[in-house]
């Protein structure tokens, strides 16, 4: 059976492609999130799709008990190697099949780690799993793209060079998804390595309905990392904050 795109893409090259997403930016994002949202000041945090653990470490540094979950063994290995915190642990799970129930005070899903699956049912299951993992009164933060902004600001092609690797990125919209093909060339390989990313483009009302069906209320929507109000045309992000009923 052929690998799904998210099983293939999140490996060693991914860390280089997104090298600009570093420890400092994650720390700023978490500091801002805690300052601007009515987030609980202590408790257990689930970082769902934690990648190499940047945001999980920022929460752990602030005293939260943190569990980071990701599917990528490569990124989890990096996360474990860079983890100085006894209050932070990592586990490998598919976000459609996480084993947690009524355990967490806060669930975060950051840096567009939602909408990966080809069916609405699978994506809705992820939201339901977030609710299931939370205690009653627990809080969720989903940091997701804004479809209108993506359509207006899509850069069809770009290149960059990082540590001797030449990276080409091609972007397009197809079948209700934004897609990206990444080609990574290095001097030692005869053929470029190629990856595909795709994210389903859910509108604000569709995301809100998904949250409500999963049992979330008090839903708030913000448009960027300063937590300004959401504007459909101009906001670069859709950041949802909600509470489990």
C-alpha positions as CSV (number, residue, x, y, z in Angstrom):
1,X,0.0,0.0,0.0
2,X,1.4,3.4,-1.0
3,X,2.4,5.7,1.8
4,X,0.1,8.7,2.5
5,X,1.8,12.1,1.8
6,X,2.0,12.8,5.6
7,X,3.9,9.6,6.2
8,X,6.5,10.4,3.6
9,X,6.9,14.2,4.0
10,X,7.8,14.7,7.7
11,X,11.4,13.4,7.7
12,X,14.9,14.9,7.7
13,X,14.3,17.2,4.7
14,X,11.2,18.7,6.4
15,X,13.4,20.2,9.1
16,X,15.5,22.0,6.5
17,X,12.6,23.1,4.4
18,X,11.0,24.8,7.5
19,X,14.3,25.8,9.1
20,X,12.9,29.4,9.6
21,X,10.4,27.9,12.0
22,X,12.9,27.8,14.9
23,X,12.9,27.6,18.7
24,X,12.7,31.4,19.1
25,X,9.6,31.7,16.9
26,X,7.9,28.9,18.7
27,X,8.7,30.4,22.1
28,X,7.3,33.8,20.9
29,X,4.1,32.1,19.6
30,X,3.5,30.2,22.9
31,X,4.2,33.4,25.0
32,X,1.8,35.3,22.9
33,X,-0.9,32.6,23.0
34,X,-0.7,32.5,26.8
35,X,-0.8,36.3,27.1
36,X,-3.7,36.8,24.7
37,X,-6.0,33.9,25.3
38,X,-7.7,32.9,28.6
39,X,-5.5,29.8,28.8
40,X,-5.3,27.9,32.1
41,X,-2.0,28.9,33.8
42,X,-1.1,25.3,34.8
43,X,-2.0,21.7,34.0
44,X,-1.6,19.0,31.4
45,X,-1.0,20.0,27.8
46,X,-1.4,17.8,24.7
47,X,0.6,19.1,21.7
48,X,-1.1,17.2,18.9
49,X,1.2,17.0,15.8
50,X,4.2,18.3,17.8
51,X,6.8,17.7,15.1
52,X,10.2,18.2,16.5
53,X,8.8,19.5,19.7
54,X,9.4,23.3,19.5
55,X,6.0,24.4,21.0
56,X,6.0,21.5,23.4
57,X,9.3,22.6,24.9
58,X,8.0,26.2,25.1
59,X,5.0,25.0,27.2
60,X,7.3,22.7,29.3
61,X,9.6,25.6,30.0
62,X,6.7,27.4,31.5
63,X,5.9,24.6,34.0
64,X,3.1,22.8,32.2
65,X,3.0,19.0,32.1
66,X,3.3,18.3,28.4
67,X,2.7,15.3,26.1
68,X,3.8,15.7,22.5
69,X,2.3,13.4,19.9
70,X,3.3,13.0,16.3
71,X,3.3,10.3,13.6
72,X,6.8,10.9,12.3
73,X,9.5,8.8,14.0
74,X,12.2,11.1,12.5
75,X,10.7,14.2,14.1
76,X,10.0,12.5,17.4
77,X,13.6,11.3,17.5
78,X,14.7,14.9,17.1
79,X,12.2,16.0,19.7
80,X,13.5,13.5,22.2
81,X,17.2,14.4,21.5
82,X,16.4,18.1,22.2
83,X,14.3,17.6,25.3
84,X,15.8,18.8,28.6
85,X,12.5,18.8,30.5
86,X,11.3,16.0,32.9
87,X,7.8,17.3,32.5
88,X,7.7,16.7,28.7
89,X,7.2,13.3,27.1
90,X,6.7,12.2,23.5
91,X,4.6,9.5,21.9
92,X,4.0,8.2,18.4
93,X,0.4,8.1,17.3
94,X,-1.7,8.9,14.3
95,X,-4.0,11.8,15.3
96,X,-7.0,9.8,14.1
97,X,-6.2,7.2,16.7
98,X,-4.9,8.8,19.9
99,X,-5.5,6.8,23.2
100,X,-6.3,9.7,25.5
101,X,-9.6,10.3,27.3
102,X,-10.4,13.0,29.9
103,X,-6.7,13.6,30.6
104,X,-5.7,17.1,29.5
105,X,-6.5,20.6,30.5
106,X,-5.3,22.1,27.2
107,X,-4.9,20.7,23.6
108,X,-3.0,22.6,21.0
109,X,-2.7,21.9,17.3
110,X,-0.3,24.4,15.8
111,X,1.3,25.5,12.5
112,X,-1.4,24.1,10.2
113,X,-1.4,20.6,11.5
114,X,-5.0,20.0,10.6
115,X,-6.9,19.1,7.4
116,X,-4.4,16.5,6.3
117,X,-6.9,13.8,5.4
118,X,-8.8,13.2,2.2
119,X,-12.2,12.8,3.8
120,X,-14.3,15.2,6.0
121,X,-15.1,12.3,8.4
122,X,-11.4,11.7,9.1
123,X,-10.7,15.4,9.7
124,X,-13.8,15.7,12.0
125,X,-12.6,12.6,13.9
126,X,-9.4,14.5,14.8
127,X,-11.5,17.3,16.3
128,X,-13.6,14.7,18.2
129,X,-10.3,13.1,19.5
130,X,-9.2,16.5,20.8
131,X,-12.5,16.8,22.7
132,X,-12.2,13.2,24.0
133,X,-8.6,13.9,25.2
134,X,-9.7,16.9,27.2
135,X,-11.2,17.0,30.7
136,X,-14.6,18.8,31.0
137,X,-13.9,22.5,30.8
138,X,-10.6,21.8,29.0
139,X,-9.5,24.2,26.2
140,X,-8.4,23.7,22.6
141,X,-6.4,25.9,20.3
142,X,-6.3,25.1,16.6
143,X,-3.9,27.3,14.5
144,X,-5.0,26.8,10.9
145,X,-4.8,28.6,7.6
146,X,-7.4,31.0,6.2
147,X,-8.6,29.7,2.9
148,X,-9.5,33.1,1.4
149,X,-6.1,34.5,2.3
150,X,-4.4,31.4,0.8
151,X,-6.2,31.8,-2.5
152,X,-5.3,35.5,-2.7
153,X,-1.7,35.2,-1.7
154,X,-0.7,31.8,-3.1
155,X,2.9,31.9,-4.4
156,X,2.9,29.4,-7.3
157,X,6.7,28.8,-7.3
158,X,9.6,29.6,-5.1
159,X,13.2,28.4,-4.6
160,X,15.7,28.6,-1.7
161,X,19.1,27.2,-0.8
162,X,19.8,25.9,2.7
163,X,23.0,24.1,3.8
164,X,23.9,23.2,0.2
165,X,20.5,21.9,-0.6
166,X,18.5,23.5,-3.4
167,X,14.7,23.5,-2.6
168,X,11.9,24.2,-5.1
169,X,8.4,24.6,-3.9
170,X,5.4,24.5,-6.3
171,X,1.9,25.4,-4.9
172,X,-1.6,25.1,-6.3
173,X,-5.2,24.6,-5.3
174,X,-7.1,21.5,-6.4
175,X,-10.1,19.5,-5.2
176,X,-10.7,21.8,-2.2
177,X,-7.1,21.5,-1.0
178,X,-4.0,23.6,-1.1
179,X,-1.2,21.5,-2.4
180,X,2.6,21.9,-2.4
181,X,5.2,19.9,-4.2
182,X,8.7,20.2,-2.7
183,X,11.8,19.1,-4.6
184,X,15.1,18.8,-2.7
185,X,18.3,18.5,-4.7
186,X,21.7,18.0,-3.3
187,X,25.1,17.5,-5.0
188,X,25.4,13.8,-3.9
189,X,22.0,12.5,-5.3
190,X,21.5,12.0,-9.0
191,X,17.7,12.5,-8.6
192,X,15.9,15.1,-6.5
193,X,13.8,13.9,-3.5
194,X,10.2,14.9,-3.9
195,X,7.4,15.4,-1.4
196,X,3.8,16.4,-1.6
197,X,1.9,18.3,1.1
198,X,-1.8,18.9,1.0
199,X,-4.2,20.6,3.4
200,X,-8.0,20.7,3.1
201,X,-9.4,24.3,2.8
202,X,-12.2,24.5,5.5
203,X,-14.0,27.8,5.9
204,X,-14.6,29.4,9.3
205,X,-18.2,28.2,9.5
206,X,-17.2,24.6,8.6
207,X,-14.5,24.6,11.3
208,X,-17.0,26.1,13.8
209,X,-19.6,23.4,13.0
210,X,-16.9,20.7,13.4
211,X,-16.0,22.1,16.9
212,X,-19.6,22.3,17.9
213,X,-20.4,18.7,16.8
214,X,-17.4,17.5,18.9
215,X,-18.9,19.2,22.0
216,X,-17.0,22.5,22.1
217,X,-18.5,25.8,23.0
218,X,-17.4,29.4,23.8
219,X,-15.7,29.3,20.3
220,X,-13.6,32.3,19.5
221,X,-11.8,33.0,16.2
222,X,-8.7,35.1,15.7
223,X,-6.9,36.1,12.5
224,X,-3.2,36.1,13.3
225,X,-0.6,35.5,16.0
226,X,-1.3,38.8,17.7
227,X,-4.9,37.5,18.2
228,X,-6.5,40.3,16.3
229,X,-10.1,39.7,15.2
230,X,-10.6,37.5,12.2
231,X,-11.3,39.1,8.8
232,X,-12.2,36.6,6.0
233,X,-10.2,38.5,3.3
234,X,-7.2,39.9,5.1
235,X,-6.4,37.6,8.1
236,X,-3.5,35.2,7.3
237,X,-4.6,32.7,9.9
238,X,-7.7,31.2,11.5
239,X,-6.9,30.5,15.1
240,X,-9.7,28.8,17.0
241,X,-10.1,28.8,20.8
242,X,-12.9,26.8,22.4
243,X,-13.9,25.0,25.6
244,X,-15.1,21.5,26.1
245,X,-18.7,21.5,27.5
